[in-house]
Amino acid sequence: MELIIYIIAVFGLAAFVYFVRNKKAHYIAAILFCCVQLTLNYLIIVDRNVFLEYFFKSDALSIIFISILTITGITTIINSFVYFENRKDNYFRRGIYLASLFVLFACMTGVFLSDNINILWILAEATTLCISLLIYHDRNEEALEATWKYFFVSTIGLSFSFIGILLLNAATNVTGFSSLTFSSLMAEEILITNQFLFQISFLLIIIGFSVKMEAFPLHTVCIDAISVAPGPVSAIISSSLMNVGFVSMFRFYQIFANTSLYPWMNHVLLIIGVLSLLIATVYMLKVDNYKRLIAYSSIEHMGLVTLGVAVGGFAFYAVILHLIIHSFTKASILYQTSQFVRIFKTKNIEGTGGYFEMSPLGGVIMIFLFLIIMGIPPSGLFFTKLMIFQSLIASGYLWLVIIILLLLVFILWSFGKSIFHILFLKIPESIKENKVKINNWEHVPQLFLLLIALYIGINPPDFLSTLINEAIQYLPK
């Protein structure tokens, strides 16, 4: 019953903001949506069995990532209204934007909660349409190209995943829509009678969901989407939507983690992780668009996450913690890009400079965000990377750790050079006479996420550690 109420509430609010083109009405609808999302988040924490009859299941993994979605969702809505005000968008565009955003959050929530494999795929595909509408918000040629690319590649990619799910269905001899669930497959001992079929199934599923996960091989479409989309939308793509891809991949990984396919799967993920890191490094060294630079940074982090899953052990814990800290930090960084675009009127790094002088508070926040995302102490990502490297060394991959550290040095240099260019170089002559004033209140959501990321990294709460350990309890130690 609670799920039906949630769906009716979200779609009702989406319809309301689309048809009622009024600023005050949009504010009220946004507040109501935040209340609905917070209520759902509370319900899945206090009662894990609340959605069982609808092929949905609340477990530790879903609680973690829905909580991230709720927090970043609220800050995204706040930043969206700041974005509207500074652009003077008309209410028709606002209505489409907010309606798409509400439905997107509901679909992502459904993916995190879904126990039924078919429903998970349907909801993941639904996020493609919502994100496409959000990318196209500016209604220009660049936005149209990025939207078409994202929609086309995402649909093709998830078609691969769908074929993989069909093969998985055939390989496990499970029939019926309601029977193909993660919980039922994990509860049974899967006999690998046709190893080739299972391998093709896993490969297709991983390739398909890489388009959401921002990992090799279908990572490229997210780069265009992040660079073109409004700052708040870019933040969601690089945080919760990326987590949608990870959770989808991770649930399929868990099904076969205790079978004879385990070593083979880890080799596949190891290759994907290394290639993601290599691609991110190469493009970050030559990119001149700061939003694309930040997008390639997400690929770097997903490469590290994939490597952590591949080597296992205590790296499983590090992977989940890494994603939590990364989500809050990367969302905050991309919120700031809305200010960069507004101030400098360009996304080209060479056309920026003097941000610290124009917004001292924003500059300080950006410095701390840079330290966290690069894994420089006191960043929690330093410790998660260390745990992943320890697992790699314990698995006999010392040579790979050396290569990764070398790649990370190049990434640090490239990212740092660009960020400090934006912060401390001279203000461009083109904007000296018409400086944009940044209200300090605009930094509050970013500061809030920054403080959460710092706190979790330095002192992970006991309840969070318990949830992470519960989420990985069925994986090989």
N, C-alpha and C positions, 0 to 999 in steps of 0.2 A: 504493500500500500504506500509506504514511504517513497519508494522509487517512482511510482506513478505520479504522486504529488510533485516530486522534484521535476519530472519531465514536463508535466502540465505547466508548472510555474515557470520553468526556463523558456519553453516555447511561447507561453503567454506573454512573458516580458519581452521576448524577441519580437513578437508580432506588434506589441504595444509601441516599442521604440521605432519600428518601421513605419507604422501608420500614423502615429501621433508625432508630428514634427514640431516639437516645442522644447525649448532648452530646459525649462524647469521640469517638464515631464521626463526628459532623458536623465536628468540628475536623480530624480526619484526612482526611476526604473533601475538605474545602476546601483543605487543603495539597496533596493529590494533584492536585486540579484546577488549582491555580496552577502546579504543576510541568508538567502537560500543556500548559497554555496557553503557558508560557514556552518549552517545547520546540518547539512548533509555530512560535512567533515566531522562534526561532533557525533553524529549518529553512528558512523562507521567505526569510530574509536570506542564508543561505549558498548556497542552491540555488534559483534562480528558476524552474526547470523541474520542481520536485518534484511538482506537481499537474496537469500539462498534460493527462494522459490522462483526467481526470475533469471536464472542462469548467471547471476552475479555473485561475487563472493568477496567479503572484506577480509583481507589478510594483512600481514605486516608490510609486505611490499606495496600493496595498494594504499595503505594508511600513510606511508612515508611520502609517496609521490602525489597523492591527492592533497596532502597537507602543503607540499611545495606549490602545487597548482593553485590552491586557495590563496596562499600568501602572495605569490607573484601575480595571480589573477587580480587581486584587489589593487595592488600597486600599478598594474598595467591599466586598469580602468581609470585610476587617478591620473596617470600620465597621459592617457588618451584624451581626457578633458582638457588638460594643459595644452596638448597638441592641437586640439580643435580651436581653442581660444586664440592661440598665436597665429593660426592660419586662416581664421574666419571662415571655416568650412560651412557650407549650407546644411540645413537640417535633413535634407534628403540623403546626402552622403553620410552624415552622422548616423542616421537611422539604419542604413545598410551596414555600416561599420559595427555599430553596437549590437545589432541583431546577429550578425555573423560571429562576433566575439562571444556572445552569450552561448550560442549553439556550439561553437568550437570548444568552450570550456566544458559543456555538458558531454560532448563526444569524447574528449580526453578523459574526463572522469569515468565514463563508461568503459574505455579501454583499460584503465587501471583496475577497475572492479571486475571486468569480464572474466568469468570462468569458462565460458563457452568459446571455443576457438573461432567458430563462424561469426559470432557476434563481435568478437574482438576485431576481426578483419573488416567487417561492415563499418564499424565505428571508426577504425583507422582510415578507411577510404573516405568516410564522411568528413574527416578533418581536412582532407585535400580540397574539397569544395569551399569550406569555410575560409581556409587560409588563402585560397585563390581570390576570393572576393575582397579580402583584407589587403592583399598585395596590390590589387588594382585600385586602391582608394584614390590615388592621385589622378587617375584617368588620363595619363599621358602615354606617349609611345613606349617609353622605357618600362613603365608599369605594365603595359599590355604584353610586351615581349616576355618579361619576367613571369607574369601570370600564366601565359600560355605554356612556357617551358615547365613551370612548376606543375601545372595541372597535367600536362601530357606525360612527363617523366614519372611523376608520382603514380599516375594511373597505370602506366606500363609496369612500373616496379612492383606495385601491389598486386598486379595480375600475376607476376612471377610467384609472389607469396601465395596467392590463391591456388595456383597449380601445385605448389609445394604442399599445401594443406590437403588438397585432393589426394596426392600421392601418399601423404601420411595416413589419411583415412583408409586408403586401400592397403597400405603396409601393415597397419595395426588391426585390420579386419573389424574396425568399429563402424557400426551402421547407425543411422538416425541422427537427426539434428541435435537432440538433447544429450546424446551419449558422448559426443566428441568434446569433452571438457578436460581442462588441465588437471583438475583434482582426481578425476577417474583414471586418467592415463598415468599419473604419478603414483596412484595407489596400487596399480597392478604392475606385476613384473613383466616388462616388455621383452619378448623374445625376438632377437634380430635374425629372422629367417631369410630375409632378402636384404642384405647389407647395402647393395647398390641403390635400391629403391629408397631406403632411409637416407642415404647420403645425398642423393639428388634432391629429395624432399627438404632436407636441412639447408642445402646450398641455396635453393630457390627462395626459401623463407628468409634467410639471412640477407640475400641480395635485395629482395623486395623491401624489407623493413629498413635497409640501410638508407633509403631515401628519407625516412623520418629521423633516423638516428644520426644523420650527418656523418656517415662513415663511408669508406671505400666499399663498393664502386660507384654508388649513385649519389655521391656527395655534392656534385657540381650544381645541381638544381637549387639547393638550399643557399649557395653562395649568392646567386642572382636574387633570390627571394629576399634574403636578409639585407642586401645592399640597396634594394629598391623600396622595400616596404617601409611604412612609418616606423619610427623608433620603438614605440610600444609593441607593435606587431613583430618586429625583428627580435625583440626580447623574448616573446613567447615562443618563437620558432627555435631560438637557441637555448631554451630552458625546458619548459614543459613538453613541447612538441618533440624535442629531441629525446626526452625521457619516455615518451610514448613509444618511440622506436626501440629504445633500450629495453623497456619492460616487455614489449612484445617478443623481442629476441631472447631475453633472459628466461621467459616462461617456457619457450620451446626448448631452450638449452637445458632447463631443469628436467624436462621429460626424459632426456636421454643421458643425463649426467651419470647415472649409475648403471649404464649398459656398456657393451663392448665398443660402442661408438665414441666413448668419452675421449680417448687419446686423439682420434682422428678429428673430432670437432675442435679440440684445442689447437691443433695444427692449423686448421682453417682460420680460426679467430686470430691466431698469432700472425698469420700472413696479412689478414685484413688490418690488424692493429699497426703493423710495421709500415704497410703501404699508406695508411691514413696519415701517420706521422711524417713520412717522407714527403707526401704530396703537400701537406700543410706547411712544412719547412720551406720547400722550393717556392711556393707561391707567396708566402709571407715575406720572403726576401726581395721580391720584385713588385709586389702590389703597391699601388699609389692611392687607393681608395680606402679610407679608414674603416668604413663599414665592412668592406670585403676582408680587410685585415682581421677584424674581430670575428668574422664568420669563419675564416680559416683557422683561427685560434680554437674555435669549437671543434673542428675536425681533429686538431691536435689532441684535445682532451678526450675525444671519443676514441682516438687511437690508443691512448693510455688506458682507458677504461676497458677496451677490448682485450688488450694485452693482460690486464689484471684478471679478467674472466678466464683467459686462456691458461694462465699458470695456476690459478686456484689457490687453495690454502687460505692463509689469512689475507690474501689479496682480495678475496670476495668481500670482506668487510670494508677494505680500503676503497673498492670500486663504488659501493653504495654511498659511503661518506663523501667520496670525491664528487659524485653526481649532485649530492645535496648542496655542498659548498659552491660548486661550479654554477648551479642553477641560479642561486641568489646573486652571485657575483656577476655573472654574464648578463643577467637581466638588468642589473643596476648600470653596468657599463653601457648597454645599448639604450637605456633611457636617456643617458647623457648625450648620446649622438643626436637626439632631437634638438638639443641645445646647440650642438656644433653646427648642424645644418642651418639652424635659424640664424646663428651669429655670422658664420662665414659664407653662407649662400653657396657652398660647394662641399662635395664629399672628397675632393682631392686633397691629400695631405699637404702638398706644396702651397695650397691657398689658405692655410690656417696659421695660427700663431697667436700668442698673447692671451690664451684663455684664462690662465691663472690671474692675470692682471684684471681682466673683465669680471671674473667671478672667483674670488679667492676661496670661498667655501666649496664651490664645485671643483676647483683645482685640487684642494686637499683631499676631497672624496675620491677624485680620479687617481691620485697618487696611491692611496690605500687600496683601491680596486686593482690597480696595476700590480702592486705587491702580492695581493691575494691570488689573482689569476695566473701570475707567473710562478707561484709556489715559493715565494721568498718569505722566510719567517718574519712575522708570526703567522703566516698563512697556514691554514689547515691542509691546503693542497701540498705543502712541502712534506708533511707527514704521510699523506696518502700515497704520494709518489714514492717516498722512501719505502713504504710497505710493499708497493708493487715491485720496486727494484729488488728488494730482499727476496721476494718470491721468485723473481726471474733468476736471480743468482742461485737460489736453492734448487731450482729446476735445471741448472746447468747452462744458463744463458748469460754468463758474465760478458761474453763478447757482444751480445745484443744490448746489454745495459750500457756498455761503453759507446756504442753507436747512437743509442737513444740520447744519452747525455750530450753527445756532440751536437745532435740535431736540436736539442733543447737550448743549447748555448746560442745557436743561430737564431732560434725563435725569440729568445730573450732579447738579443741585440736588435732584431728587426722591430719587435713590438715596442721595446723601450725607446728606440730612436724616434719612432712615429708618435708615440704618446707625448714624449718630452718636447717634440717639435710643436705639437698642438698647444701644449701648456706654456712653454717658456720662450719660444722665438718671438720676434717682433710682430706686433699687430700688423696685418697686411694693410697697405696704403688704401686699398679699395674700401675698407670698412672703418677707417680711423674716424672719419667725420660723422658716420652714422652707426655708432656702436649700439648694439642691442643690449638693453638692460635685462639682466636675469634676476628675477625675484628669488630670494633665498628659500622661500617656501617651496619652490619647485624641486629643491634638493632633498626634501624630507623623505619621500619614498626610497630614493637611492641610499640615503644615510641609514634608514631603517634596515634595508636588506644588507648593507655593509656590516652593520653591527651584529646582525644575526649570523652572517658568514664568519665573522671574527670569533664570536662566542662559540659557535659549534666547532670551529677549527681548533681553538685553544682548549676548550673544555666541553667535549661532547656530553650532553645530558645523559643520565643513566637510562631514562626511558627510551631515548633515541638509540643508544647502544643495544638495548634489549630488543628493540624492533628490528635493527639491522641483523643481529645474530639470529633472530627468529626467521627472517626472510631468507637466510642462507643455510638454514639448519639441515636441509635435505641434500645439500651438495657435498661431494667428497671432501674430506678434510686433508 
